[in-house]
């Protein structure tokens, strides 16, 4: 893909103007001119949920933002319906596995002290009902692996939020 021109308001890369998917000039025939990005977490974009310390953006220890503080979520009552909401909110496809016992490390965030009880149809975990206070330690925070469906990825960067942008391109065979 070559000559990509985005104005910043596009919802996805495919909404930007370009020469077209799979079309490039000879100067882009190798990886010398690959685009790279560095993403940053920012509250102003409405990111209230994240998966931390996983091998890719769609897996890790579940953390939620309340006020200005990140909290890890207890694995005690976290179930498939909760996982469906989180994976959907993060645009990470469907839940593949819910893990307990600090599968992605203990982290340094505080512990969320309420049980999250999603019905499964909420768009964001902050819209899910919560119940009473629960005792939980960092040894029992919840980890989540989502299917991570996306046709874009970042590769060969120093961390999961930076690297060369690649898009999987499917063509129809006739």
C-alpha positions as YAML, in Angstrom:
chain: A
units: angstrom
residues:
- id: 1
  name: UNK
  ca: [0.00, 0.00, 0.00]
- id: 2
  name: UNK
  ca: [1.46, 3.34, -1.00]
- id: 3
  name: UNK
  ca: [0.69, 7.05, -0.88]
- id: 4
  name: UNK
  ca: [-1.48, 6.76, 2.25]
- id: 5
  name: UNK
  ca: [-3.08, 10.07, 3.22]
- id: 6
  name: UNK
  ca: [-5.13, 10.23, 6.43]
- id: 7
  name: UNK
  ca: [-6.63, 13.37, 7.91]
- id: 8
  name: UNK
  ca: [-6.92, 11.88, 11.41]
- id: 9
  name: UNK
  ca: [-10.67, 11.45, 11.66]
- id: 10
  name: UNK
  ca: [-10.83, 8.05, 9.93]
- id: 11
  name: UNK
  ca: [-12.12, 5.12, 11.99]
- id: 12
  name: UNK
  ca: [-9.72, 2.65, 10.33]
- id: 13
  name: UNK
  ca: [-6.72, 2.73, 8.03]
- id: 14
  name: UNK
  ca: [-8.84, 1.49, 5.13]
- id: 15
  name: UNK
  ca: [-10.82, 4.77, 5.30]
- id: 16
  name: UNK
  ca: [-7.70, 6.82, 4.43]
- id: 17
  name: UNK
  ca: [-6.98, 7.84, 0.86]
- id: 18
  name: UNK
  ca: [-4.30, 5.75, -0.86]
- id: 19
  name: UNK
  ca: [-3.22, 4.21, -4.13]
- id: 20
  name: UNK
  ca: [-5.23, 1.16, -3.06]
- id: 21
  name: UNK
  ca: [-4.65, -2.09, -1.23]
- id: 22
  name: UNK
  ca: [-1.90, -4.14, -2.82]
- id: 23
  name: UNK
  ca: [-0.85, -1.25, -5.09]
- id: 24
  name: UNK
  ca: [2.55, 0.35, -4.63]
- id: 25
  name: UNK
  ca: [5.27, 2.05, -6.60]
- id: 26
  name: UNK
  ca: [8.63, 0.41, -7.24]
- id: 27
  name: UNK
  ca: [10.27, 2.37, -4.40]
- id: 28
  name: UNK
  ca: [8.06, 0.41, -1.98]
- id: 29
  name: UNK
  ca: [8.94, -3.04, -3.29]
- id: 30
  name: UNK
  ca: [10.97, -3.85, -0.17]
- id: 31
  name: UNK
  ca: [10.72, -2.97, 3.52]
- id: 32
  name: UNK
  ca: [12.98, 0.11, 3.38]
- id: 33
  name: UNK
  ca: [9.96, 2.43, 3.30]
- id: 34
  name: UNK
  ca: [7.59, 0.66, 5.69]
- id: 35
  name: UNK
  ca: [5.41, 2.86, 7.86]
- id: 36
  name: UNK
  ca: [5.75, 2.62, 11.62]
- id: 37
  name: UNK
  ca: [3.70, 3.96, 14.49]
- id: 38
  name: UNK
  ca: [3.98, 4.38, 18.23]
- id: 39
  name: UNK
  ca: [0.67, 4.23, 20.06]
- id: 40
  name: UNK
  ca: [0.11, 5.72, 23.47]
- id: 41
  name: UNK
  ca: [-2.60, 5.06, 26.00]
- id: 42
  name: UNK
  ca: [-4.60, 8.17, 26.55]
- id: 43
  name: UNK
  ca: [-7.67, 8.76, 28.63]
- id: 44
  name: UNK
  ca: [-8.96, 11.44, 26.26]
- id: 45
  name: UNK
  ca: [-9.84, 8.73, 23.71]
- id: 46
  name: UNK
  ca: [-12.10, 6.97, 26.19]
- id: 47
  name: UNK
  ca: [-9.86, 4.00, 26.99]
- id: 48
  name: UNK
  ca: [-11.11, 2.74, 30.35]
- id: 49
  name: UNK
  ca: [-10.08, -0.89, 29.95]
- id: 50
  name: UNK
  ca: [-6.79, -2.48, 28.98]
- id: 51
  name: UNK
  ca: [-5.03, -5.84, 28.84]
- id: 52
  name: UNK
  ca: [-1.54, -5.47, 30.31]
- id: 53
  name: UNK
  ca: [1.64, -7.51, 30.00]
- id: 54
  name: UNK
  ca: [0.29, -9.99, 27.45]
- id: 55
  name: UNK
  ca: [2.14, -11.16, 24.32]
- id: 56
  name: UNK
  ca: [-0.12, -9.04, 22.09]
- id: 57
  name: UNK
  ca: [-2.67, -6.22, 22.39]
- id: 58
  name: UNK
  ca: [-5.57, -8.63, 22.80]
- id: 59
  name: UNK
  ca: [-4.29, -10.62, 25.76]
- id: 60
  name: UNK
  ca: [-3.06, -9.82, 29.22]
- id: 61
  name: UNK
  ca: [-4.01, -8.90, 32.76]
- id: 62
  name: UNK
  ca: [-7.34, -7.06, 32.83]
- id: 63
  name: UNK
  ca: [-7.12, -3.54, 34.22]
- id: 64
  name: UNK
  ca: [-9.88, -0.93, 34.47]
- id: 65
  name: UNK
  ca: [-9.56, 2.81, 34.94]
- id: 66
  name: UNK
  ca: [-11.58, 4.47, 37.70]
- id: 67
  name: UNK
  ca: [-10.89, 8.14, 38.34]
- id: 68
  name: UNK
  ca: [-7.20, 8.51, 37.57]
- id: 69
  name: UNK
  ca: [-6.21, 5.07, 38.88]
- id: 70
  name: UNK
  ca: [-5.82, 1.74, 37.11]
- id: 71
  name: UNK
  ca: [-7.14, -1.32, 38.98]
- id: 72
  name: UNK
  ca: [-6.66, -5.02, 38.29]
- id: 73
  name: UNK
  ca: [-9.78, -7.18, 38.32]
- id: 74
  name: UNK
  ca: [-10.26, -10.22, 40.59]
- id: 75
  name: UNK
  ca: [-10.65, -13.62, 38.95]
- id: 76
  name: UNK
  ca: [-13.19, -14.87, 41.54]
- id: 77
  name: UNK
  ca: [-16.43, -14.02, 39.72]
- id: 78
  name: UNK
  ca: [-15.12, -13.06, 36.27]
- id: 79
  name: UNK
  ca: [-16.85, -15.21, 33.65]
- id: 80
  name: UNK
  ca: [-17.43, -15.65, 29.92]
- id: 81
  name: UNK
  ca: [-20.04, -12.87, 29.73]
- id: 82
  name: UNK
  ca: [-17.60, -10.42, 31.33]
- id: 83
  name: UNK
  ca: [-14.91, -11.56, 28.88]
- id: 84
  name: UNK
  ca: [-17.23, -11.03, 25.89]
- id: 85
  name: UNK
  ca: [-17.77, -7.41, 26.91]
- id: 86
  name: UNK
  ca: [-14.05, -6.74, 27.41]
- id: 87
  name: UNK
  ca: [-12.96, -8.31, 24.11]
- id: 88
  name: UNK
  ca: [-15.70, -6.42, 22.25]
- id: 89
  name: UNK
  ca: [-14.84, -3.13, 23.98]
- id: 90
  name: UNK
  ca: [-11.17, -3.48, 23.02]
- id: 91
  name: UNK
  ca: [-12.07, -4.45, 19.43]
- id: 92
  name: UNK
  ca: [-10.28, -7.76, 20.01]
- id: 93
  name: UNK
  ca: [-12.80, -10.24, 18.66]
- id: 94
  name: UNK
  ca: [-14.19, -12.99, 20.86]
- id: 95
  name: UNK
  ca: [-12.84, -14.32, 24.16]
- id: 96
  name: UNK
  ca: [-10.67, -17.39, 23.76]
- id: 97
  name: UNK
  ca: [-9.65, -18.03, 27.35]
- id: 98
  name: UNK
  ca: [-10.21, -16.53, 30.81]
- id: 99
  name: UNK
  ca: [-7.24, -17.14, 33.10]
- id: 100
  name: UNK
  ca: [-6.88, -16.64, 36.83]
- id: 101
  name: UNK
  ca: [-4.06, -16.82, 39.36]
- id: 102
  name: UNK
  ca: [-2.20, -13.81, 37.93]
- id: 103
  name: UNK
  ca: [-1.40, -15.61, 34.66]
- id: 104
  name: UNK
  ca: [0.07, -12.38, 33.23]
- id: 105
  name: UNK
  ca: [1.84, -11.31, 36.41]
- id: 106
  name: UNK
  ca: [0.72, -9.34, 39.43]
- id: 107
  name: UNK
  ca: [1.36, -5.88, 38.02]
- id: 108
  name: UNK
  ca: [1.52, -2.81, 40.19]
- id: 109
  name: UNK
  ca: [-2.08, -1.56, 39.93]
- id: 110
  name: UNK
  ca: [-4.44, -1.58, 42.89]
- id: 111
  name: UNK
  ca: [-7.06, -4.32, 43.19]
- id: 112
  name: UNK
  ca: [-10.68, -3.62, 42.11]
- id: 113
  name: UNK
  ca: [-12.82, -4.56, 45.10]
- id: 114
  name: UNK
  ca: [-16.19, -5.19, 43.42]
- id: 115
  name: UNK
  ca: [-17.36, -8.16, 41.40]
- id: 116
  name: UNK
  ca: [-18.22, -7.31, 37.80]
- id: 117
  name: UNK
  ca: [-21.45, -8.96, 36.62]
- id: 118
  name: UNK
  ca: [-21.96, -8.30, 32.92]
- id: 119
  name: UNK
  ca: [-24.96, -9.68, 31.06]
- id: 120
  name: UNK
  ca: [-22.81, -9.96, 27.95]
- id: 121
  name: UNK
  ca: [-24.56, -7.37, 25.79]
- id: 122
  name: UNK
  ca: [-22.92, -4.23, 27.26]
- id: 123
  name: UNK
  ca: [-20.66, -2.20, 24.97]
- id: 124
  name: UNK
  ca: [-18.21, -1.33, 27.77]
- id: 125
  name: UNK
  ca: [-17.33, -3.03, 31.04]
- id: 126
  name: UNK
  ca: [-18.03, 0.20, 32.96]
- id: 127
  name: UNK
  ca: [-21.71, -0.28, 32.01]
- id: 128
  name: UNK
  ca: [-21.86, -3.69, 33.73]
- id: 129
  name: UNK
  ca: [-23.49, -3.99, 37.14]
- id: 130
  name: UNK
  ca: [-21.19, -4.59, 40.09]
- id: 131
  name: UNK
  ca: [-21.84, -6.29, 43.39]
- id: 132
  name: UNK
  ca: [-20.57, -6.04, 46.92]
- id: 133
  name: UNK
  ca: [-17.00, -5.72, 48.06]
- id: 134
  name: UNK
  ca: [-14.87, -8.79, 47.55]
- id: 135
  name: UNK
  ca: [-11.57, -9.78, 49.18]
- id: 136
  name: UNK
  ca: [-8.97, -10.44, 46.52]
- id: 137
  name: UNK
  ca: [-5.21, -10.18, 46.21]
- id: 138
  name: UNK
  ca: [-2.91, -9.62, 43.23]
- id: 139
  name: UNK
  ca: [-2.33, -13.38, 43.27]
- id: 140
  name: UNK
  ca: [-5.87, -13.74, 41.91]
- id: 141
  name: UNK
  ca: [-6.16, -11.12, 39.18]
- id: 142
  name: UNK
  ca: [-7.84, -12.14, 35.95]
- id: 143
  name: UNK
  ca: [-6.09, -12.58, 32.61]
- id: 144
  name: UNK
  ca: [-7.83, -12.69, 29.28]
- id: 145
  name: UNK
  ca: [-6.96, -13.92, 25.81]
- id: 146
  name: UNK
  ca: [-9.17, -12.60, 23.02]
- id: 147
  name: UNK
  ca: [-9.12, -13.88, 19.46]
- id: 148
  name: UNK
  ca: [-7.57, -10.60, 18.41]
- id: 149
  name: UNK
  ca: [-9.18, -10.47, 14.99]
- id: 150
  name: UNK
  ca: [-7.73, -7.65, 13.00]
- id: 151
  name: UNK
  ca: [-6.29, -7.31, 9.56]
- id: 152
  name: UNK
  ca: [-3.64, -4.86, 10.83]
- id: 153
  name: UNK
  ca: [-0.68, -5.54, 13.08]
- id: 154
  name: UNK
  ca: [2.52, -3.94, 14.34]
- id: 155
  name: UNK
  ca: [5.69, -6.01, 13.98]
- id: 156
  name: UNK
  ca: [9.39, -5.74, 14.86]
- id: 157
  name: UNK
  ca: [8.94, -2.88, 17.32]
- id: 158
  name: UNK
  ca: [10.53, -2.59, 20.75]
- id: 159
  name: UNK
  ca: [7.15, -3.16, 22.43]
- id: 160
  name: UNK
  ca: [3.54, -4.14, 21.58]
- id: 161
  name: UNK
  ca: [2.52, -0.55, 20.78]
- id: 162
  name: UNK
  ca: [5.09, 0.23, 18.10]
- id: 163
  name: UNK
  ca: [6.54, -1.23, 14.95]
- id: 164
  name: UNK
  ca: [6.06, -1.62, 11.22]
- id: 165
  name: UNK
  ca: [2.41, -1.52, 10.13]
- id: 166
  name: UNK
  ca: [1.29, -4.59, 8.18]
- id: 167
  name: UNK
  ca: [-2.12, -5.35, 6.73]
- id: 168
  name: UNK
  ca: [-3.31, -8.81, 5.73]
- id: 169
  name: UNK
  ca: [-4.72, -8.62, 2.22]
- id: 170
  name: UNK
  ca: [-7.13, -11.19, 0.82]
- id: 171
  name: UNK
  ca: [-7.85, -11.32, -2.87]
- id: 172
  name: UNK
  ca: [-10.67, -13.20, -4.53]
- id: 173
  name: UNK
  ca: [-9.66, -15.98, -6.88]
- id: 174
  name: UNK
  ca: [-11.77, -16.22, -9.98]
...
